[in-house]
Amino acid sequence: MALGQIFPGVYLINNKIATLNYARGRKVYGEELVTIEKNEYRLWNPYRSKLAAAVKTGLRNFSIKAGSRVLYLGAATGTTSSHVSDIVGKEGRVYGVELSERNMRDFMNVCERRSNMLPILANARYPDSYSGVVGQCDVIYQDVSARDQAHILLENCRFLKKDGMAYFVIKSQSVDISKNPNEVYKNELEKLRDKFSLVERMGLEPYDSMHMFAVLRKI
C-alpha cells in the first residue's frame, strides 16, 4: 500500500488522504482505518469534511501542523476537528466551540479519547463566554451555518496571533439564499478586509456546492 505526504501530518494512501490516528483503534464517523508499518491512519472523507475537500481540490496553504493551537468554530460532532487533532498531536490543542447541545454530546465522546481536544458549549458570536479558556491560537477554523459568518470570525480574531491563519468556510445559502453565491462570497470577504488579507480562495466542487473555502492571514 503506497504512502505519501501532501502536507506535514496529511498523508496520501492509494490516492486517498489520511491522518495518523491520535486515538489508535478508534473511529469517529465510520471512517476506514489503515495500518502501514505499525502506524494506524484514518482515511479522511472529503464528502464529510470541507477541509479534506479543500485539500483534495488543490489547497496550497496548510498551516495546521504538529504543535498548533487551533480554535475550531462549529465543531459539530467532531468529524473534521478530530482529523485536526490527529495533525496537531500531543503538543497541540484544538478548542472546539459548538452551539448545539445534541452535537456537543457526540463531540464530548470524541474529546474523551483525545487529550488534545477541549469541548466548549457556547455561541461563537459571544467569545467573551470562553475567553478565559482559549488562549492565543495559531489558526482559526470556522465552519458555521449562520447569516453573520464574517461577523463571527471578526469577533473571534482576538484569539488569533498576528500573522495567524484563518480557514473560513463561507456557506452562501446560510447567509442569503436569494443572492448569487459569488455575490455572497465577495460581500463576506469585503467585511474582513480591515483585519485579514486574502491568501487563497477556492470552491469545493465536486465534494460540496455553494460553499467557498477561504484562507486568510491576520493583519
N, C-alpha and C positions, 0 to 999 in steps of 0.2 A: 504494500500500500504506500503510494507516494506521499511524502510530507514536505511541504514548502512553507514559506513565511511571506505574508503580504506586508504586515507591519509588526513591530515588536509586540508579541502576545496575541497576534491574529494569524492563524495558520491556514494553509490550503491543503486539504486532503482529498485527492481524487476530484479536484475542481470544486469542492465544497469547502466553505470557510468554517473555521472551528476555533475554540479557545481551550486552553488547558484547564481541566476541571478543578476548581478550588475545593469542592466538596466531593471527593472521589466516591464513585458509586452512586451518586445522587443525580436524578434528573429534576428539572424544574417544570418543563412544559411538554414532556413526552419526546424530547429530542433524542437523537441517537448518540450513544457513547461508543467511542472507538479507542482501542488500546494499541499504541505503537511504541515499541521498545520500553515497555513498562510504564509509559505515561498514558494517562487517560484524557481524551479530548471530547468535548461536546460539540457536535455539529450545530452550526448557527443558522437557523432558518430565516432567509431574507423575506419570506412571506409573513413571518411573525414578528420581525424586528426591523424597524426603519433604519437603524444604524447598520445592521447587516445588509439591508437593501442598498444603502449608500456605498458600502464597501464593494459590493458586487457590481454596482453601476459605475464604479470608477473613481471613488473618493480618493483625493490626493493628499489631503491634510488630516492626519490622525494623531492627535496629541495625547490621547489616553494611553498611559503606559504604566509599567511597574512603579509603585510608589505614589501614583497620582491620587490627589484628593478630589473627588467628583461630587458635585451637588446635582442630584438627579430629580428633576421636577416632573411629576407624572409617572411614578414608579409602577403603577397598576399592580399586577400580580407578580412582577419580577422577571419577566421574560428577558428583556434587553439588559436590565440592570444586573442580572446575575452573570451575564457574559462580561459586563464591565467589571464586576467583582473578580472574575477569573483573570482579567488582564491586569488590574492594579495590584493583585496579590496581597500577601500578608502585610506588607509595609504600606499599602494604600488604604483608602477609605472611600466608601460610597454612602452618601447621605441620601436616602430615598424618601422623597416627600410625596404623599398620596392623600387625596381628599376622601375617597370612598372607603367607608368602614368595611364594606364587604371585600373589596380588593385588598385592604390592609390585612385582613385575617390571613389571606393566602400569602401575602408578601412577608408577613412575620414568620410564617413557617419556613420560607426560603432563608430569611435572615438568621434563623436559629441555627442553621447549619453553616453559616458563613460569618466568621468573626469580623470580617472587614466591612460589613454592611450594617447600617443603622436605620431602622424604620422610623419615619416621622409622620404621624397622622396630623395633617394640617392643610390649610388652604394656602397655596403658593402665592396668592395675591397679598397675603399678610405675613411677610417673612419675619416680622418682629416676634411672632409666636415661637420661632425656632432659632432666633439669633443667638441665644445662649448655648446652643448645642452645636451649631455649624460654624466652623472657623473659616479662615481664608482657604479658598479652593483653587486648584489649577484649571479646572474645567467645570462648566455648567452644561448639562444636557437637559433640554426641555422638549417634552412631548406631551402637551396637554390639549384637551378639547375645550376651547373657550373662545369667546369673541375677542377678548383683550389679550391675545397671546404676546404681543410686543410689550405691553404694559407689565405683564408678569415677569418677563425677562429683565426689564429695566428695574423693577422692584427688587429683584434678587441679585443684580450685578454688584451689590455691595460686598457680596461674599467672594467675588472673583478677583483675583490678584491682577495688577496691571500687566497687560500683555497676555493675560489668560485667555483661553479659548471657550467660546460658546457654540454648542451644536444645537441648532434651533430648527425644529420641525414645524413648518407653517401648514396648518390644516385649513385650506381655503373654505371648505364647507362649514366649518365651525365659526369662522369669522363672519362671513356674509355669503349666504347661498345664492343671493340674487346677482352677485358680481362675477365677472370673468375671473377665474383663478389667478391669471397673470397680474391683473389689477390688484387683487388682494395681496399677492406676494410683494409687489412693488410698494404698496402702501405700508405694509408691516415693516419692511426693511427701512423705509424712509423714517419711521418713528424712532429707529435705533441709531441713526447716523451720528448723533452727538456723543454717544457712548461707545460705539463699536465701529470697526471698519470691516467691510465685507471681504472675506478671503476667498470664498468659494461658494457656489450655489449649484444645485442640480435637482432634476426631477428624479422620481424613484420608480418610474415605469421600467419593466412590466410588473414589479412587485407591489406597487401601490400607486394609486392615481389621485389626482387633485391634492397632492402634497408637494411641498418644496423643502429640500434639506439645505440649510444654510450654515456655513462655517464662518464664525465671526471672531474678531480679536478685540479685546477690550482696549480702548484708547487710554 
